[in-house]
């Protein structure tokens, strides 16, 4: 049984990524995704990382909440652009 606390820092460690706060922020800033790309399907993951994200999301495991937060962060620019476009067309 995995007793690792589900947090963004630990998610990055699970994915084998640098996990300091500024490194997490930099990663999110530099890896923004279009709205139609699932976090687990992003081109920058290796197969192990992709599988971990997919499984944790599908199983609605303890990690699912953190993966969801990560997903939202990686789509923030695309969502903001869509909302700005929608507001501009009103």
C-alpha positions in Angstrom: 0.0 0.0 0.0 1.3 3.4 -1.0 1.4 5.8 2.0 3.0 8.7 0.2 1.1 11.9 0.8 -0.6 13.1 -2.3 0.7 16.5 -3.0 2.0 18.4 -6.1 5.6 18.0 -4.8 5.2 14.3 -4.3 3.4 14.0 -7.7 6.5 15.5 -9.3 8.7 13.2 -7.4 6.6 10.2 -8.5 6.9 11.4 -12.1 10.7 11.7 -11.7 10.7 15.5 -12.1 12.4 18.2 -10.2 10.1 19.1 -7.3 11.1 22.4 -5.8 8.3 24.9 -5.8 10.0 27.1 -8.4 10.7 24.0 -10.6 7.1 23.0 -10.4 6.0 26.5 -11.4 8.5 26.6 -14.2 7.4 23.2 -15.5 3.7 24.3 -15.5 4.5 27.6 -17.2 6.6 25.9 -19.9 4.3 23.0 -20.6 0.8 24.5 -21.1 -1.6 22.3 -23.1 -4.4 23.0 -25.4 -7.8 22.3 -23.9 -8.4 19.2 -26.0 -5.2 17.4 -24.8 -5.5 15.3 -21.7 -2.7 15.6 -19.2 -1.9 11.9 -19.5 -1.6 12.3 -23.3 0.8 15.2 -23.5 3.7 14.5 -25.8 6.3 15.3 -23.2 5.7 12.3 -21.0 7.4 9.0 -21.3 5.3 5.8 -21.2 5.7 5.2 -17.5 4.7 8.8 -16.6 1.8 8.6 -18.9 0.6 5.3 -17.4 0.9 6.6 -13.9 -1.2 9.7 -14.6 -3.8 7.7 -16.5 -4.1 5.0 -13.9 -4.4 7.4 -11.0 -7.0 9.5 -12.8 -9.1 6.5 -13.9 -8.9 4.7 -10.5 -10.0 7.9 -8.8 -7.1 7.1 -6.4 -5.7 9.4 -3.7 -3.6 10.9 -6.4 -6.6 11.8 -8.6 -7.2 15.1 -6.8 -3.6 16.2 -7.3 -3.6 15.0 -10.9 -6.7 17.0 -11.4 -5.1 20.1 -10.0 -2.0 19.5 -12.2 -4.3 19.1 -15.2 -6.1 22.4 -14.5 -2.7 24.2 -14.1 -1.4 22.8 -17.4 -4.6 24.0 -19.1 -4.8 27.4 -17.4 -3.6 29.4 -20.4 -5.9 27.7 -22.9 -8.9 28.1 -20.6 -8.1 31.8 -20.0 -7.7 32.4 -23.8 -11.1 30.7 -24.5 -12.8 32.7 -21.8 -11.3 36.0 -23.0 -12.4 35.2 -26.5 -15.9 34.4 -25.3 -16.1 37.6 -23.4 -14.8 39.6 -26.4 -17.5 38.1 -28.6 -20.4 39.2 -26.4 
